[in-house]
Amino acid sequence: MSKIIRVVENGVEKEPTTKTINKVKLDHQIDSNELEKIIKQ
Amino acid sequence: MDDVRRNESGDPIYSPTLDDVMGLYPKKKSYKNTAVAGQINFFDIEVTQEKRINGGEYWIHNDDVVNVNDDDYVEFSIIDKNDVLGLFSTYGLNKDNGDILELSKFVLTDYVKKGNPENGYHSQLFEGIKGTNLVRTGLFMRAAYVSNGQSNIRWIWRLYFYE
């Protein structure tokens, strides 16, 4: 059974969900210096 | 030739030290949360002022350390929930679907120790006086407590940063 995914955003409890979080790990896809340049834009 | 460290593109590499903090102020802030037993608990804090994160730590409440499961763990990451960086389309994500882009994860599967019930449990997640990570306004800091236990866990996590 999947765990309930609980999100508390800025101290406010969001609706619990069992939905899998859709995420992309960029750790190995974008060089950290490259990412910093994107952030600075 | 200057003495500034640069990457391959010639951009300076910022690595504040105790001697040079780029005119920023070193700060720390704590957050107090309760992780619900048996759930994946995400505690998201929106970044309202650009900052450079350089470390963190956390404590488990001393009354709750006996309830820590051996498989409980903590993680810390920076995420984009609102397409602040404009990268969602590149990765096929859609904000309206609740998609989240995880930009960087500094702490991975850091198992929580039971510690001493008299003192609680303290973990120094990482020390960063040799480097910092820039976090832009609008991104979120995500502290996660993944519980496999039967009881809720009260914890405090503290962030070290320059602002």
N, CA and C atoms of all chains as a GROMACS GRO file, in nm:
protein
  612
    1MET      N    1   0.084  -0.119   0.000
    1MET     CA    2   0.000   0.000   0.000
    1MET      C    3   0.088   0.125   0.000
    2SER      N    4   0.054   0.218  -0.086
    2SER     CA    5   0.133   0.340  -0.095
    2SER      C    6   0.115   0.426   0.030
    3LYS      N    7   0.220   0.492   0.066
    3LYS     CA    8   0.211   0.583   0.180
    3LYS      C    9   0.134   0.708   0.140
    4ILE      N   10   0.065   0.765   0.235
    4ILE     CA   11   0.002   0.894   0.210
    4ILE      C   12   0.110   0.999   0.203
    5ILE      N   13   0.098   1.085   0.103
    5ILE     CA   14   0.195   1.193   0.088
    5ILE      C   15   0.132   1.320   0.145
    6ARG      N   16   0.191   1.367   0.252
    6ARG     CA   17   0.138   1.483   0.323
    6ARG      C   18   0.225   1.605   0.292
    7VAL      N   19   0.159   1.713   0.256
    7VAL     CA   20   0.233   1.836   0.224
    7VAL      C   21   0.187   1.949   0.316
    8VAL      N   22   0.282   2.007   0.386
    8VAL     CA   23   0.256   2.125   0.467
    8VAL      C   24   0.332   2.240   0.401
    9GLU      N   25   0.257   2.334   0.343
    9GLU     CA   26   0.319   2.444   0.268
    9GLU      C   27   0.310   2.573   0.346
   10ASN      N   28   0.424   2.631   0.377
   10ASN     CA   29   0.430   2.754   0.457
   10ASN      C   30   0.348   2.741   0.585
   11GLY      N   31   0.352   2.622   0.644
   11GLY     CA   32   0.282   2.599   0.770
   11GLY      C   33   0.136   2.562   0.755
   12VAL      N   34   0.086   2.561   0.631
   12VAL     CA   35  -0.055   2.530   0.607
   12VAL      C   36  -0.069   2.386   0.555
   13GLU      N   37  -0.151   2.310   0.622
   13GLU     CA   38  -0.172   2.171   0.584
   13GLU      C   39  -0.251   2.164   0.453
   14LYS      N   40  -0.194   2.092   0.356
   14LYS     CA   41  -0.264   2.071   0.230
   14LYS      C   42  -0.340   1.940   0.237
   15GLU      N   43  -0.425   1.917   0.137
   15GLU     CA   44  -0.504   1.795   0.134
   15GLU      C   45  -0.411   1.674   0.114
   16PRO      N   46  -0.418   1.574   0.203
   16PRO     CA   47  -0.334   1.454   0.185
   16PRO      C   48  -0.365   1.385   0.053
   17THR      N   49  -0.265   1.323  -0.004
   17THR     CA   50  -0.285   1.257  -0.132
   17THR      C   51  -0.201   1.131  -0.138
   18THR      N   52  -0.241   1.041  -0.224
   18THR     CA   53  -0.159   0.921  -0.247
   18THR      C   54  -0.091   0.932  -0.383
   19LYS      N   55  -0.114   1.046  -0.451
   19LYS     CA   56  -0.055   1.067  -0.583
   19LYS      C   57   0.098   1.069  -0.575
   20THR      N   58   0.158   0.999  -0.667
   20THR     CA   59   0.303   1.001  -0.674
   20THR      C   60   0.351   1.139  -0.716
   21ILE      N   61   0.447   1.191  -0.643
   21ILE     CA   62   0.501   1.323  -0.677
   21ILE      C   63   0.575   1.314  -0.810
   22ASN      N   64   0.538   1.402  -0.900
   22ASN     CA   65   0.604   1.405  -1.030
   22ASN      C   66   0.724   1.497  -1.020
   23LYS      N   67   0.841   1.439  -1.030
   23LYS     CA   68   0.959   1.523  -1.014
   23LYS      C   69   1.068   1.479  -1.110
   24VAL      N   70   1.155   1.569  -1.136
   24VAL     CA   71   1.269   1.539  -1.221
   24VAL      C   72   1.394   1.580  -1.145
   25LYS      N   73   1.480   1.486  -1.127
   25LYS     CA   74   1.604   1.518  -1.058
   25LYS      C   75   1.703   1.575  -1.159
   26LEU      N   76   1.746   1.695  -1.131
   26LEU     CA   77   1.839   1.759  -1.224
   26LEU      C   78   1.984   1.742  -1.181
   27ASP      N   79   2.004   1.675  -1.069
   27ASP     CA   80   2.140   1.664  -1.015
   27ASP      C   81   2.241   1.621  -1.120
   28HIS      N   82   2.202   1.526  -1.204
   28HIS     CA   83   2.296   1.472  -1.299
   28HIS      C   84   2.263   1.514  -1.443
   29GLN      N   85   2.168   1.606  -1.456
   29GLN     CA   86   2.129   1.648  -1.590
   29GLN      C   87   2.177   1.788  -1.622
   30ILE      N   88   2.191   1.870  -1.522
   30ILE     CA   89   2.240   2.005  -1.544
   30ILE      C   90   2.357   2.029  -1.448
   31ASP      N   91   2.467   2.072  -1.503
   31ASP     CA   92   2.582   2.105  -1.421
   31ASP      C   93   2.542   2.215  -1.322
   32SER      N   94   2.591   2.206  -1.201
   32SER     CA   95   2.548   2.301  -1.098
   32SER      C   96   2.581   2.445  -1.137
   33ASN      N   97   2.693   2.465  -1.205
   33ASN     CA   98   2.726   2.601  -1.248
   33ASN      C   99   2.629   2.649  -1.355
   34GLU      N  100   2.588   2.555  -1.441
   34GLU     CA  101   2.491   2.588  -1.545
   34GLU      C  102   2.358   2.625  -1.482
   35LEU      N  103   2.318   2.548  -1.380
   35LEU     CA  104   2.192   2.574  -1.311
   35LEU      C  105   2.197   2.711  -1.244
   36GLU      N  106   2.312   2.745  -1.189
   36GLU     CA  107   2.324   2.874  -1.122
   36GLU      C  108   2.307   2.988  -1.223
   37LYS      N  109   2.358   2.964  -1.345
   37LYS     CA  110   2.342   3.068  -1.448
   37LYS      C  111   2.195   3.085  -1.484
   38ILE      N  112   2.122   2.971  -1.491
   38ILE     CA  113   1.979   2.978  -1.522
   38ILE      C  114   1.906   3.056  -1.413
   39ILE      N  115   1.942   3.026  -1.289
   39ILE     CA  116   1.877   3.092  -1.176
   39ILE      C  117   1.902   3.242  -1.178
   40LYS      N  118   2.022   3.280  -1.222
   40LYS     CA  119   2.058   3.423  -1.222
   40LYS      C  120   1.986   3.502  -1.331
   41GLN      N  121   1.938   3.434  -1.436
   41GLN     CA  122   1.877   3.504  -1.548
   41GLN      C  123   1.752   3.580  -1.508
   42MET      N  124   4.603   3.842  -1.458
   42MET     CA  125   4.516   3.733  -1.412
   42MET      C  126   4.471   3.761  -1.268
   43ASP      N  127   4.338   3.756  -1.246
   43ASP     CA  128   4.292   3.780  -1.109
   43ASP      C  129   4.294   3.648  -1.030
   44ASP      N  130   4.264   3.658  -0.903
   44ASP     CA  131   4.270   3.538  -0.820
   44ASP      C  132   4.132   3.481  -0.793
   45VAL      N  133   4.035   3.518  -0.879
   45VAL     CA  134   3.899   3.466  -0.863
   45VAL      C  135   3.888   3.331  -0.932
   46ARG      N  136   3.834   3.233  -0.863
   46ARG     CA  137   3.813   3.102  -0.924
   46ARG      C  138   3.698   3.112  -1.023
   47ARG      N  139   3.719   3.054  -1.140
   47ARG     CA  140   3.617   3.062  -1.245
   47ARG      C  141   3.590   2.925  -1.303
   48ASN      N  142   3.464   2.908  -1.352
   48ASN     CA  143   3.431   2.782  -1.418
   48ASN      C  144   3.476   2.787  -1.563
   49GLU      N  145   3.441   2.683  -1.642
   49GLU     CA  146   3.487   2.675  -1.780
   49GLU      C  147   3.436   2.790  -1.866
   50SER      N  148   3.322   2.849  -1.826
   50SER     CA  149   3.265   2.959  -1.903
   50SER      C  150   3.321   3.095  -1.861
   51GLY      N  151   3.407   3.092  -1.761
   51GLY     CA  152   3.467   3.217  -1.716
   51GLY      C  153   3.387   3.287  -1.608
   52ASP      N  154   3.277   3.225  -1.566
   52ASP     CA  155   3.197   3.286  -1.459
   52ASP      C  156   3.262   3.259  -1.324
   53PRO      N  157   3.261   3.358  -1.237
   53PRO     CA  158   3.322   3.338  -1.106
   53PRO      C  159   3.247   3.233  -1.024
   54ILE      N  160   3.322   3.154  -0.949
   54ILE     CA  161   3.263   3.054  -0.860
   54ILE      C  162   3.262   3.115  -0.720
   55TYR      N  163   3.141   3.133  -0.670
   55TYR     CA  164   3.128   3.196  -0.538
   55TYR      C  165   3.137   3.093  -0.428
   56SER      N  166   3.228   3.107  -0.342
   56SER     CA  167   3.244   3.018  -0.229
   56SER      C  168   3.274   3.100  -0.105
   57PRO      N  169   3.170   3.157  -0.046
   57PRO     CA  170   3.192   3.242   0.072
   57PRO      C  171   3.262   3.164   0.183
   58THR      N  172   3.350   3.229   0.250
   58THR     CA  173   3.417   3.170   0.365
   58THR      C  174   3.391   3.260   0.484
   59LEU      N  175   3.448   3.225   0.596
   59LEU     CA  176   3.433   3.310   0.713
   59LEU      C  177   3.498   3.446   0.690
   60ASP      N  178   3.590   3.453   0.592
   60ASP     CA  179   3.658   3.578   0.564
   60ASP      C  180   3.585   3.662   0.459
   61ASP      N  181   3.503   3.596   0.377
   61ASP     CA  182   3.438   3.666   0.267
   61ASP      C  183   3.297   3.612   0.249
   62VAL      N  184   3.197   3.691   0.287
   62VAL     CA  185   3.058   3.648   0.274
   62VAL      C  186   2.985   3.735   0.173
   63MET      N  187   3.060   3.799   0.082
   63MET     CA  188   3.005   3.877  -0.027
   63MET      C  189   2.911   3.987   0.021
   64GLY      N  190   2.937   4.038   0.138
   64GLY     CA  191   2.853   4.145   0.190
   64GLY      C  192   2.720   4.098   0.245
   65LEU      N  193   2.698   3.967   0.245
   65LEU     CA  194   2.571   3.913   0.296
   65LEU      C  195   2.584   3.887   0.446
   66TYR      N  196   2.468   3.870   0.508
   66TYR     CA  197   2.468   3.843   0.651
   66TYR      C  198   2.443   3.694   0.677
   67PRO      N  199   2.522   3.633   0.762
   67PRO     CA  200   2.495   3.494   0.799
   67PRO      C  201   2.373   3.489   0.891
   68LYS      N  202   2.280   3.402   0.860
   68LYS     CA  203   2.158   3.391   0.940
   68LYS      C  204   2.124   3.245   0.963
   69LYS      N  205   2.034   3.220   1.055
   69LYS     CA  206   1.982   3.086   1.076
   69LYS      C  207   1.836   3.098   1.116
   70LYS      N  208   1.758   2.999   1.075
   70LYS     CA  209   1.615   3.001   1.107
   70LYS      C  210   1.569   2.859   1.133
   71SER      N  211   1.485   2.843   1.234
   71SER     CA  212   1.435   2.710   1.269
   71SER      C  213   1.288   2.696   1.234
   72TYR      N  214   1.250   2.575   1.205
   72TYR     CA  215   1.111   2.542   1.177
   72TYR      C  216   1.072   2.424   1.265
   73LYS      N  217   0.953   2.432   1.325
   73LYS     CA  218   0.906   2.327   1.415
   73LYS      C  219   0.788   2.255   1.350
   74ASN      N  220   0.799   2.125   1.332
   74ASN     CA  221   0.694   2.049   1.265
   74ASN      C  222   0.668   1.917   1.337
   75THR      N  223   0.556   1.856   1.303
   75THR     CA  224   0.524   1.721   1.350
   75THR      C  225   0.506   1.630   1.229
   76ALA      N  226   0.586   1.525   1.224
   76ALA     CA  227   0.573   1.427   1.116
   76ALA      C  228   0.468   1.324   1.157
   77VAL      N  229   0.369   1.304   1.072
   77VAL     CA  230   0.262   1.210   1.102
   77VAL      C  231   0.312   1.068   1.076
   78ALA      N  232   0.281   0.979   1.170
   78ALA     CA  233   0.329   0.841   1.163
   78ALA      C  234   0.286   0.771   1.035
   79GLY      N  235   0.379   0.698   0.974
   79GLY     CA  236   0.347   0.616   0.859
   79GLY      C  237   0.326   0.691   0.729
   80GLN      N  238   0.356   0.821   0.729
   80GLN     CA  239   0.332   0.900   0.608
   80GLN      C  240   0.462   0.963   0.558
   81ILE      N  241   0.459   1.002   0.430
   81ILE     CA  242   0.567   1.084   0.376
   81ILE      C  243   0.529   1.228   0.404
   82ASN      N  244   0.606   1.292   0.487
   82ASN     CA  245   0.574   1.429   0.530
   82ASN      C  246   0.665   1.530   0.460
   83PHE      N  247   0.604   1.617   0.378
   83PHE     CA  248   0.680   1.722   0.312
   83PHE      C  249   0.649   1.855   0.381
   84PHE      N  250   0.753   1.925   0.422
   84PHE     CA  251   0.736   2.057   0.481
   84PHE      C  252   0.802   2.157   0.386
   85ASP      N  253   0.718   2.228   0.311
   85ASP     CA  254   0.766   2.319   0.208
   85ASP      C  255   0.763   2.464   0.257
   86ILE      N  256   0.872   2.532   0.239
   86ILE     CA  257   0.880   2.673   0.276
   86ILE      C  258   0.919   2.753   0.152
   87GLU      N  259   0.833   2.850   0.116
   87GLU     CA  260   0.862   2.932  -0.002
   87GLU      C  261   0.972   3.033   0.029
   88VAL      N  262   1.063   3.047  -0.064
   88VAL     CA  263   1.173   3.143  -0.048
   88VAL      C  264   1.121   3.281  -0.088
   89THR      N  265   1.115   3.372   0.008
   89THR     CA  266   1.062   3.506  -0.018
   89THR      C  267   1.173   3.608  -0.038
   90GLN      N  268   1.294   3.568  -0.007
   90GLN     CA  269   1.410   3.656  -0.031
   90GLN      C  270   1.526   3.567  -0.074
   91GLU      N  271   1.586   3.602  -0.186
   91GLU     CA  272   1.696   3.521  -0.237
   91GLU      C  273   1.802   3.499  -0.130
   92LYS      N  274   1.850   3.378  -0.121
   92LYS     CA  275   1.947   3.347  -0.017
   92LYS      C  276   2.046   3.243  -0.066
   93ARG      N  277   2.154   3.229   0.010
   93ARG     CA  278   2.254   3.125  -0.019
   93ARG      C  279   2.258   3.031   0.100
   94ILE      N  280   2.212   2.910   0.077
   94ILE     CA  281   2.206   2.810   0.184
   94ILE      C  282   2.344   2.747   0.202
   95ASN      N  283   2.383   2.733   0.327
   95ASN     CA  284   2.514   2.670   0.349
   95ASN      C  285   2.512   2.563   0.457
   96GLY      N  286   2.395   2.520   0.500
   96GLY     CA  287   2.393   2.409   0.594
   96GLY      C  288   2.263   2.397   0.669
   97GLY      N  289   2.254   2.291   0.747
   97GLY     CA  290   2.133   2.270   0.825
   97GLY      C  291   2.153   2.162   0.928
   98GLU      N  292   2.057   2.152   1.016
   98GLU     CA  293   2.061   2.049   1.120
   98GLU      C  294   1.919   2.027   1.170
   99TYR      N  295   1.898   1.919   1.245
   99TYR     CA  296   1.765   1.897   1.301
   99TYR      C  297   1.773   1.823   1.434
  100TRP      N  298   1.666   1.836   1.510
  100TRP     CA  299   1.654   1.767   1.637
  100TRP      C  300   1.522   1.690   1.640
  101ILE      N  301   1.526   1.573   1.700
  101ILE     CA  302   1.403   1.499   1.728
  101ILE      C  303   1.368   1.524   1.874
  102HIS      N  304   1.241   1.556   1.901
  102HIS     CA  305   1.198   1.584   2.038
  102HIS      C  306   1.235   1.467   2.129
  103ASN      N  307   1.286   1.501   2.248
  103ASN     CA  308   1.334   1.394   2.336
  103ASN      C  309   1.225   1.296   2.378
  104ASP      N  310   1.100   1.341   2.380
  104ASP     CA  311   0.991   1.249   2.417
  104ASP      C  312   0.955   1.155   2.302
  105ASP      N  313   1.004   1.186   2.183
  105ASP     CA  314   0.964   1.108   2.065
  105ASP      C  315   1.073   1.018   2.009
  106VAL      N  316   1.195   1.030   2.061
  106VAL     CA  317   1.303   0.950   2.002
  106VAL      C  318   1.276   0.799   2.014
  107VAL      N  319   1.206   0.758   2.120
  107VAL     CA  320   1.179   0.615   2.136
  107VAL      C  321   1.082   0.565   2.029
  108ASN      N  322   1.013   0.658   1.963
  108ASN     CA  323   0.916   0.619   1.861
  108ASN      C  324   0.973   0.622   1.719
  109VAL      N  325   1.100   0.659   1.707
  109VAL     CA  326   1.163   0.661   1.575
  109VAL      C  327   1.180   0.518   1.525
  110ASN      N  328   1.134   0.495   1.402
  110ASN     CA  329   1.151   0.364   1.339
  110ASN      C  330   1.289   0.358   1.273
  111ASP      N  331   1.346   0.240   1.271
  111ASP     CA  332   1.480   0.225   1.212
  111ASP      C  333   1.485   0.270   1.066
  112ASP      N  334   1.370   0.267   0.998
  112ASP     CA  335   1.367   0.303   0.856
  112ASP      C  336   1.323   0.448   0.831
  113ASP      N  337   1.301   0.523   0.937
  113ASP     CA  338   1.267   0.665   0.920
  113ASP      C  339   1.387   0.739   0.863
  114TYR      N  340   1.360   0.832   0.771
  114TYR     CA  341   1.472   0.912   0.721
  114TYR      C  342   1.427   1.054   0.684
  115VAL      N  343   1.527   1.140   0.673
  115VAL     CA  344   1.506   1.281   0.645
  115VAL      C  345   1.574   1.318   0.514
  116GLU      N  346   1.512   1.408   0.437
  116GLU     CA  347   1.575   1.458   0.315
  116GLU      C  348   1.552   1.608   0.306
  117PHE      N  349   1.637   1.675   0.229
  117PHE     CA  350   1.621   1.819   0.209
  117PHE      C  351   1.652   1.852   0.064
  118SER      N  352   1.562   1.927   0.002
  118SER     CA  353   1.580   1.959  -0.140
  118SER      C  354   1.526   2.098  -0.171
  119ILE      N  355   1.562   2.144  -0.289
  119ILE     CA  356   1.507   2.269  -0.342
  119ILE      C  357   1.419   2.232  -0.460
  120ILE      N  358   1.296   2.279  -0.459
  120ILE     CA  359   1.202   2.242  -0.565
  120ILE      C  360   1.139   2.366  -0.627
  121ASP      N  361   1.093   2.348  -0.750
  121ASP     CA  362   1.018   2.453  -0.820
  121ASP      C  363   0.875   2.402  -0.836
  122LYS      N  364   0.780   2.468  -0.771
  122LYS     CA  365   0.640   2.425  -0.778
  122LYS      C  366   0.560   2.510  -0.876
  123ASN      N  367   0.611   2.629  -0.904
  123ASN     CA  368   0.534   2.725  -0.984
  123ASN      C  369   0.604   2.766  -1.113
  124ASP      N  370   0.695   2.681  -1.160
  124ASP     CA  371   0.769   2.708  -1.284
  124ASP      C  372   0.839   2.843  -1.279
  125VAL      N  373   0.896   2.874  -1.166
  125VAL     CA  374   0.968   3.000  -1.148
  125VAL      C  375   1.085   3.011  -1.245
  126LEU      N  376   1.153   2.899  -1.271
  126LEU     CA  377   1.270   2.901  -1.359
  126LEU      C  378   1.234   2.881  -1.505
  127GLY      N  379   1.105   2.856  -1.533
  127GLY     CA  380   1.063   2.838  -1.672
  127GLY      C  381   1.114   2.711  -1.736
  128LEU      N  382   1.137   2.607  -1.656
  128LEU     CA  383   1.192   2.482  -1.709
  128LEU      C  384   1.088   2.371  -1.723
  129PHE      N  385   0.964   2.398  -1.681
  129PHE     CA  386   0.862   2.292  -1.681
  129PHE      C  387   0.840   2.235  -1.821
  130SER      N  388   0.828   2.323  -1.921
  130SER     CA  389   0.801   2.273  -2.056
  130SER      C  390   0.915   2.188  -2.107
  131THR      N  391   1.037   2.224  -2.071
  131THR     CA  392   1.155   2.148  -2.114
  131THR      C  393   1.148   2.004  -2.066
  132TYR      N  394   1.092   1.986  -1.947
  132TYR     CA  395   1.088   1.852  -1.888
  132TYR      C  396   0.949   1.790  -1.892
  133GLY      N  397   0.859   1.850  -1.971
  133GLY     CA  398   0.727   1.792  -1.988
  133GLY      C  399   0.640   1.798  -1.865
  134LEU      N  400   0.664   1.896  -1.781
  134LEU     CA  401   0.585   1.910  -1.658
  134LEU      C  402   0.477   2.015  -1.676
  135ASN      N  403   0.372   2.002  -1.596
  135ASN     CA  404   0.260   2.095  -1.603
  135ASN      C  405   0.220   2.137  -1.463
  136LYS      N  406   0.230   2.265  -1.437
  136LYS     CA  407   0.197   2.317  -1.304
  136LYS      C  408   0.054   2.281  -1.263
  137ASP      N  409  -0.037   2.285  -1.361
  137ASP     CA  410  -0.178   2.258  -1.332
  137ASP      C  411  -0.202   2.114  -1.286
  138ASN      N  412  -0.107   2.025  -1.322
  138ASN     CA  413  -0.119   1.885  -1.277
  138ASN      C  414  -0.054   1.862  -1.141
  139GLY      N  415  -0.003   1.970  -1.084
  139GLY     CA  416   0.065   1.956  -0.956
  139GLY      C  417   0.207   1.904  -0.969
  140ASP      N  418   0.262   1.912  -1.091
  140ASP     CA  419   0.398   1.864  -1.111
  140ASP      C  420   0.497   1.949  -1.033
  141ILE      N  421   0.603   1.884  -0.993
  141ILE     CA  422   0.706   1.952  -0.916
  141ILE      C  423   0.842   1.920  -0.975
  142LEU      N  424   0.922   2.022  -0.992
  142LEU     CA  425   1.057   2.002  -1.045
  142LEU      C  426   1.156   2.008  -0.928
  143GLU      N  427   1.223   1.897  -0.907
  143GLU     CA  428   1.323   1.893  -0.800
  143GLU      C  429   1.456   1.938  -0.859
  144LEU      N  430   1.504   2.051  -0.810
  144LEU     CA  431   1.625   2.110  -0.869
  144LEU      C  432   1.752   2.052  -0.810
  145SER      N  433   1.750   2.034  -0.681
  145SER     CA  434   1.870   1.982  -0.615
  145SER      C  435   1.829   1.920  -0.482
  146LYS      N  436   1.895   1.811  -0.450
  146LYS     CA  437   1.867   1.747  -0.321
  146LYS      C  438   1.998   1.740  -0.244
  147PHE      N  439   2.003   1.813  -0.136
  147PHE     CA  440   2.128   1.822  -0.059
  147PHE      C  441   2.142   1.707   0.040
  148VAL      N  442   2.028   1.663   0.093
  148VAL     CA  443   2.032   1.556   0.194
  148VAL      C  444   1.947   1.441   0.143
  149LEU      N  445   2.009   1.326   0.127
  149LEU     CA  446   1.939   1.209   0.073
  149LEU      C  447   1.937   1.095   0.175
  150THR      N  448   1.819   1.043   0.199
  150THR     CA  449   1.800   0.925   0.285
  150THR      C  450   1.890   0.928   0.408
  151ASP      N  451   1.876   1.033   0.485
  151ASP     CA  452   1.954   1.046   0.608
  151ASP      C  453   1.874   0.980   0.720
  152TYR      N  454   1.910   0.854   0.750
  152TYR     CA  455   1.833   0.778   0.849
  152TYR      C  456   1.840   0.844   0.986
  153VAL      N  457   1.725   0.848   1.051
  153VAL     CA  458   1.715   0.911   1.183
  153VAL      C  459   1.756   0.810   1.288
  154LYS      N  460   1.844   0.851   1.376
  154LYS     CA  461   1.887   0.763   1.486
  154LYS      C  462   1.791   0.778   1.603
  155LYS      N  463   1.788   0.678   1.686
  155LYS     CA  464   1.698   0.685   1.801
  155LYS      C  465   1.750   0.782   1.907
  156GLY      N  466   1.882   0.797   1.916
  156GLY     CA  467   1.937   0.892   2.011
  156GLY      C  468   1.907   0.856   2.155
  157ASN      N  469   1.927   0.953   2.240
  157ASN     CA  470   1.906   0.934   2.384
  157ASN      C  471   1.775   1.000   2.425
  158PRO      N  472   1.681   0.924   2.484
  158PRO     CA  473   1.552   0.983   2.522
  158PRO      C  474   1.565   1.103   2.615
  159GLU      N  475   1.674   1.111   2.687
  159GLU     CA  476   1.691   1.224   2.779
  159GLU      C  477   1.732   1.352   2.705
  160ASN      N  478   1.798   1.335   2.592
  160ASN     CA  479   1.850   1.451   2.521
  160ASN      C  480   1.789   1.472   2.383
  161GLY      N  481   1.706   1.379   2.338
  161GLY     CA  482   1.655   1.387   2.203
  161GLY      C  483   1.760   1.337   2.107
  162TYR      N  484   1.744   1.368   1.980
  162TYR     CA  485   1.845   1.328   1.881
  162TYR      C  486   1.878   1.447   1.794
  163HIS      N  487   2.005   1.470   1.774
  163HIS     CA  488   2.049   1.584   1.694
  163HIS      C  489   2.134   1.536   1.579
  164SER      N  490   2.111   1.591   1.460
  164SER     CA  491   2.192   1.556   1.345
  164SER      C  492   2.238   1.681   1.274
  165GLN      N  493   2.368   1.693   1.253
  165GLN     CA  494   2.424   1.803   1.175
  165GLN      C  495   2.423   1.756   1.030
  166LEU      N  496   2.326   1.803   0.952
  166LEU     CA  497   2.309   1.749   0.818
  166LEU      C  498   2.426   1.780   0.726
  167PHE      N  499   2.463   1.905   0.718
  167PHE     CA  500   2.584   1.935   0.642
  167PHE      C  501   2.638   2.070   0.681
  168GLU      N  502   2.769   2.079   0.677
  168GLU     CA  503   2.834   2.205   0.708
  168GLU      C  504   2.882   2.266   0.578
  169GLY      N  505   2.852   2.392   0.558
  169GLY     CA  506   2.879   2.449   0.427
  169GLY      C  507   2.961   2.576   0.425
  170ILE      N  508   3.046   2.595   0.525
  170ILE     CA  509   3.120   2.721   0.525
  170ILE      C  510   3.216   2.728   0.408
  171LYS      N  511   3.237   2.618   0.335
  171LYS     CA  512   3.324   2.621   0.219
  171LYS      C  513   3.246   2.648   0.090
  172GLY      N  514   3.115   2.655   0.097
  172GLY     CA  515   3.038   2.679  -0.023
  172GLY      C  516   2.892   2.704   0.011
  173THR      N  517   2.820   2.765  -0.084
  173THR     CA  518   2.679   2.792  -0.062
  173THR      C  519   2.601   2.755  -0.188
  174ASN      N  520   2.471   2.750  -0.175
  174ASN     CA  521   2.384   2.722  -0.288
  174ASN      C  522   2.281   2.834  -0.300
  175LEU      N  523   2.283   2.900  -0.414
  175LEU     CA  524   2.192   3.012  -0.438
  175LEU      C  525   2.050   2.960  -0.458
  176VAL      N  526   1.955   3.018  -0.388
  176VAL     CA  527   1.815   2.980  -0.402
  176VAL      C  528   1.734   3.105  -0.432
  177ARG      N  529   1.668   3.102  -0.546
  177ARG     CA  530   1.597   3.219  -0.596
  177ARG      C  531   1.458   3.231  -0.533
  178THR      N  532   1.413   3.356  -0.524
  178THR     CA  533   1.278   3.385  -0.474
  178THR      C  534   1.173   3.308  -0.554
  179GLY      N  535   1.078   3.250  -0.483
  179GLY     CA  536   0.970   3.177  -0.549
  179GLY      C  537   0.990   3.027  -0.548
  180LEU      N  538   1.116   2.984  -0.530
  180LEU     CA  539   1.140   2.840  -0.516
  180LEU      C  540   1.101   2.797  -0.375
  181PHE      N  541   1.095   2.667  -0.353
  181PHE     CA  542   1.060   2.616  -0.222
  181PHE      C  543   1.172   2.530  -0.165
  182MET      N  544   1.194   2.544  -0.035
  182MET     CA  545   1.282   2.453   0.037
  182MET      C  546   1.193   2.342   0.090
  183ARG      N  547   1.230   2.219   0.067
  183ARG     CA  548   1.147   2.106   0.109
  183ARG      C  549   1.223   2.017   0.208
  184ALA      N  550   1.176   2.016   0.332
  184ALA     CA  551   1.230   1.923   0.431
  184ALA      C  552   1.132   1.806   0.438
  185ALA      N  553   1.184   1.686   0.425
  185ALA     CA  554   1.097   1.568   0.425
  185ALA      C  555   1.130   1.476   0.541
  186TYR      N  556   1.026   1.428   0.607
  186TYR     CA  557   1.043   1.324   0.708
  186TYR      C  558   0.958   1.206   0.664
  187VAL      N  559   1.022   1.097   0.627
  187VAL     CA  560   0.951   0.978   0.584
  187VAL      C  561   0.939   0.884   0.703
  188SER      N  562   0.816   0.868   0.749
  188SER     CA  563   0.791   0.790   0.871
  188SER      C  564   0.747   0.648   0.839
  189ASN      N  565   0.806   0.555   0.911
  189ASN     CA  566   0.764   0.415   0.902
  189ASN      C  567   0.720   0.365   1.040
  190GLY      N  568   0.701   0.459   1.131
  190GLY     CA  569   0.668   0.423   1.268
  190GLY      C  570   0.518   0.426   1.295
  191GLN      N  571   0.486   0.410   1.422
  191GLN     CA  572   0.346   0.405   1.465
  191GLN      C  573   0.304   0.532   1.539
  192SER      N  574   0.399   0.618   1.568
  192SER     CA  575   0.368   0.740   1.643
  192SER      C  576   0.423   0.862   1.572
  193ASN      N  577   0.356   0.974   1.593
  193ASN     CA  578   0.403   1.098   1.533
  193ASN      C  579   0.537   1.140   1.593
  194ILE      N  580   0.614   1.211   1.513
  194ILE     CA  581   0.747   1.256   1.558
  194ILE      C  582   0.753   1.407   1.551
  195ARG      N  583   0.782   1.471   1.663
  195ARG     CA  584   0.802   1.615   1.664
  195ARG      C  585   0.950   1.645   1.638
  196TRP      N  586   0.974   1.738   1.547
  196TRP     CA  587   1.114   1.769   1.517
  196TRP      C  588   1.130   1.916   1.485
  197ILE      N  589   1.250   1.964   1.502
  197ILE     CA  590   1.288   2.100   1.466
  197ILE      C  591   1.401   2.090   1.365
  198TRP      N  592   1.387   2.160   1.253
  198TRP     CA  593   1.500   2.166   1.160
  198TRP      C  594   1.544   2.310   1.142
  199ARG      N  595   1.673   2.327   1.139
  199ARG     CA  596   1.731   2.462   1.133
  199ARG      C  597   1.814   2.476   1.007
  200LEU      N  598   1.797   2.593   0.946
  200LEU     CA  599   1.866   2.622   0.821
  200LEU      C  600   1.972   2.730   0.845
  201TYR      N  601   2.088   2.711   0.786
  201TYR     CA  602   2.193   2.813   0.789
  201TYR      C  603   2.204   2.874   0.650
  202PHE      N  604   2.208   3.006   0.643
  202PHE     CA  605   2.211   3.069   0.512
  202PHE      C  606   2.271   3.209   0.519
  203TYR      N  607   2.300   3.263   0.401
  203TYR     CA  608   2.346   3.403   0.389
  203TYR      C  609   2.237   3.480   0.314
  204GLU      N  610   2.212   3.602   0.360
  204GLU     CA  611   2.103   3.678   0.298
  204GLU      C  612   2.139   3.826   0.298
   0.00000   0.00000   0.00000
